[in-house]
Amino acid sequence: MYDKDFNKLPTRQTPDPKPIGEALKGFLESQKWNTKFESSKLKVEWEKIVGNFVAKQTEKVEIRNKKIFIRVSQPTLRYELLMQKTSIIYRVNSHFGRRMIEEVVLL
């Protein structure tokens, strides 16, 4: 009348546990939020990448479609950054450890 297996909890087949950082990275990639996350991370770490002076003169920085859009307040600084496009691409990509941007657009 009473079945001993009735009270057993079902066993779940779960993969091996992952570190929380790795799990979040996988979640962001699956939801396609990775680009927005990296764009906001770039805004926070912009001063480390380009230096204090350029960071203070920068009004807006964002990433869209492997392009970095930079708005600066001074025309002379815009020209200087125009000459440093390859350096900016190299610095951003090396900071993030992968090829994140391919082009610099100055606004």
TAURNOR-V527033 format. One record per residue. N is the residue number from 1. RES is the residue in one letter. PHI is phi as a letter, one per 30 degrees, with the letter a starting at -180 (NA if undefined). Layout:
[[N:RES:PHI] [N:RES:PHI]]
//
This chain:
[[1:M:NA] [2:Y:c] [3:D:c] [4:K:d] [5:D:d] [6:F:d] [7:N:d] [8:K:d] [9:L:d] [10:P:d] [11:T:c] [12:R:c] [13:Q:c] [14:T:c] [15:P:d] [16:D:e] [17:P:d] [18:K:c] [19:P:d] [20:I:d] [21:G:d] [22:E:d] [23:A:d] [24:L:d] [25:K:d] [26:G:d] [27:F:d] [28:L:d] [29:E:d] [30:S:d] [31:Q:c] [32:K:i] [33:W:c] [34:N:d] [35:T:d] [36:K:d] [37:F:d] [38:E:d] [39:S:d] [40:S:d] [41:K:d] [42:L:d] [43:K:d] [44:V:d] [45:E:c] [46:W:e] [47:E:d] [48:K:d] [49:I:d] [50:V:c] [51:G:j] [52:N:d] [53:F:d] [54:V:d] [55:A:d] [56:K:d] [57:Q:d] [58:T:d] [59:E:c] [60:K:a] [61:V:b] [62:E:a] [63:I:c] [64:R:b] [65:N:h] [66:K:i] [67:K:b] [68:I:c] [69:F:c] [70:I:b] [71:R:c] [72:V:c] [73:S:d] [74:Q:c] [75:P:d] [76:T:d] [77:L:d] [78:R:d] [79:Y:d] [80:E:d] [81:L:d] [82:L:d] [83:M:d] [84:Q:c] [85:K:e] [86:T:d] [87:S:d] [88:I:d] [89:I:d] [90:Y:d] [91:R:d] [92:V:d] [93:N:d] [94:S:d] [95:H:d] [96:F:d] [97:G:i] [98:R:a] [99:R:d] [100:M:c] [101:I:b] [102:E:b] [103:E:b] [104:V:c] [105:V:c] [106:L:c] [107:L:c]]
//
